[in-house]
Amino acid sequence: MKKATLVALLGAAMLPTAAYAQDTAPDGTPAFGIEPYVGVQGGYHDFDSDRRGPLTTNCIAGTDCPKGAVIEGFAGVNVPLGPVFVGVEGNAAKGFKGLDFEYGVYGRAGFRAGDSGLIYGKAGYQWIETDRMGKDDNWAYGLGVEVGPKDIGLGGVTGNSGVRLRLEVTTFDLQSIRPTGGVVFHF
């Protein structure tokens, strides 16, 4: 077994122990439980394929690749494990200028940061419909950050979890980029 694999396995085995050692999260909420949330965000989705490699979309770069604004609704649940969390999220988006609809499901994992923030990565499956490419589905990946009121100097406005601002970048099939920003309502 390679040394890096052994270190990763040992780290994963120790994660629950580290999580149980902490009774509360950084924002003062219980370290364990279920945190449901809903939100809305908007951004820009740009497909750009050069038809090289195993991951391609059905468009030719610069000619018929759809791109345009998107508005997205999402809902999910986080399971805090002390200083880290895991979760699942579903989304549905309406696009403009060649992008019709997008919807998908993701698994999320990350770190709880500051008083009420999250830093996370996500991976899942996304289905899309466009004017030029028709229907397509494939793996999608993303990185994001959520910051709460205390993290941006508005302590006490909405309580510990409450409203958070989200910034995120995702990719469909590693052939597109989709930066978005929005608001998340945690319960």
N, C-alpha and C positions, 0 to 999 in steps of 0.2 A: 504494500500500500504506500502510495506516495506521501511524503511528509505534509504537503499542503492539504491533502484529503483528510489525513489524520487530524490536523489542527482544526479544520472545518467541522469534522464530526465531534470533536471534543467541545468546541465552542457551542455547537447546537445542543449538545447534551447538557451543558451548564446553563443555558439560557433560562429554562424554567426555574432553576435554583436562584439565579440572580433576580428574576422577576418576583419570586415569592418573598425575597428578603426585604422588599419594599412594600409598606402598607398602603401608601397613597401615591398617586401620580404627581408629577411636578405642579399641576394646577390645584392640588388639594383634593381632588375627587378620588373615589376609591380606586385602588390599583387594579382591581379585577371587576369584571362585569360586562355589560353589553351597552354600547353607545350607538343607537340608531341616528341616522342623519339624512337630510334631503338637501338639494341645492340646485342652483342654476348658474351656468357660465356661458360665456360667449368667446369666440375667437375666430381663427382663420385656418382652414384646412387646405394644404397645397400638396397635390400629388405630382411627383416628378420622377418618372422612370426612364432609364436609358436602356431597358431590356437586357441588362447584363446580370449574370449570376442567377442563383436559384430563386431569389425573392424579387419578383417583378409584378407590376400591375399591368392592366390591359390598356396602356396608353403609351404614346411616343412622346418623349420629353420635348416640351416647347410647342407641340402642335395641338394635341387633343387631351391633355391632362387636365382634369377638372380642378378648380381651385375657387375658393370663395369663403364667405363668412358662414359660421355655424352658430346656432344657439342650442344649448344642451341642458336637459334636465337629468338629474341623477339621484339615486337613493342607495343607501347601503347601511352596513352595520360594522362597527369596529369592536374588537374584543381586546381591551387593554390587558397587557401582561406586565405590570409594573412600568418600567421605562420604555417598553416597546409595545407594539400592537400588531394585530393581524386583522384582516377583514375581507369583506366581499362587497362589490358595488356593481349596480346595473345602470345603464345609461340609454337615453334616446335623444337623438339630435335631428334638427331640421337644418338643411343647408340651403345656400343660395348660389346663383350663378353656376349651374351645372351639378351641384350637389343636392340630391333629393333628401334622402333619409339615411341615418346611421343609427345603429343600436348595438349594444354588446354587454358583456359581463366580464368583470375583472376580479382577480384576487389582489389584495393590497397587503403590504407589510412595511413597517417603518419604525421610527423613533418618535417618542413624545419629547418635545423641545420647549424650553422656556416655561412660562406659566400655562399656556394653553395651545401651543403650536404642535404641528406634526410635520415630519419630513418622511416621505415615502416613495416607494417604487411600486409599480403595478404591472401585471401581465394578464392577458385574457384573450377573448375572441370577439371580433367586431364584424358586423354585417353592414354593408353599404349599398346604396343605390345611387347611380349617377346618370345624367343624360347621355354621356359619351361611352362610359365603360359598362353600363348596365348594372347588374347585380354582381357583387363580389363579396367574399368573406375570407378572413385570414386572421392570423395572430396579430395582436396589437400590444404595445408596450408603452410605459410612461413613467415619468418622474414628476413629483410635485411637492409643494409646501403649502401648509395652511397656517395662518397666524391669527391668533385670537386678539380680543380687545386689550388685554393686559400687555401683550407682546408689542403693541404699537402705541402704547401710552394712554389707552382708554380704560384703565382698570375699573372694575366695578359697574360698567355700563350694562352688561348682559349676564353677569354671573361667570362661573368658572368655564363652562363649555360654550354654551350659547352660540353666537354668531362668529364665524371665522371667515377670513378672506382666503381665497385659494388661487394659486398660480400653478399651472401645469403644462407640460409638454408631452404629447403622445405621438406615436408613429404607427401607421397601419402597414404591416408587412415590411417594415424598414424601408419603405419607398415613399413615404409622405411625412410631412411635419405638421403638427397641429398645436400651436400655442393657444392657451385659453386662460381666462381669468374669471372669477365669479365669487359667489357668496354661498357658504355652507351653514345650514342650521342644524346644530347638534342638540339632541334631547337627553 
